[in-house]
């Protein structure tokens, strides 16, 4: 059996020692880029490897491509292979931010064509709450080759496509940022406040219940269909500030059985880097 969206702490515990499973800790804070590694060193799930949002799950910034450009596929594939991930491996990802960062790795692996990847529902908080152990031991990888077909899935939308859509109105842009930032208020991460004209707002935390776990598929399906208002899921494009939390909405849509949406990887941070592009508030 493969897990492709979510799995529970109990399900992970049953497979924690399986040789063909790999777990990745993706904890990160935008305000403290050393936080994830420090937290990992203080305690992580047994067998978990660490991947850093900036170094591993993103590529270099050039001032025009947003705060978290997509990583080089070969470089990330090599890092995954060095941790023992092959095409047959079940991958599990987690963080302590309600899936905000781990969702990025979930999406990247699927973009690479690797569907055997799931997010630990509730993350490390639910793991600890359930009385499960943490460790400071570092895993010993059995390196292998994670082969990436360079014909990656056609799941990425470029700024040029979003700009052209202002006239064509063929795509439905969905912004995962909190409502304040969507309205251009309390912007602290990017130099310009507001949103892309025509975008709709779906705060990623609305996908979660009070415990930080994903809500029921039927609830997510109803809300996303209401948001899309007749637009086919395949015409939906998820975005956020830098292409990270947008993946949370993509995961929620997958849980809801709404496949085919794409990612505007550059998102707001790339869009607003050019003052010639229009801004709505």
Buried (B, 14 or more C-beta within 10 A) or exposed (E): EEBBBBBBBEBBBEBBEEEEBBBBBBBBBBEEEEBBBEBBEEEBBBBBBBBBBBEBBBBEBEEEBBBBBBBEBEEBBBBBBBBBBBBEBBBBBBBBBBBBBBBBBBBBBBBBEBEBBBBBBBBBBBBBEEEBEBEEEEBEEEEBEBEBEEEBEEBBBEBEBBBEBBEEEEBBBBBBBBEEBBBBEEBEBBEBBBBBBBBBBBBBBBBBEEEBBBBEBEBBBEBBBEBBEEBEBEBBBBBBBBBBBBBBBBBBBBBBEBEEBBBBBBBBBBBBBEEEBEBEE
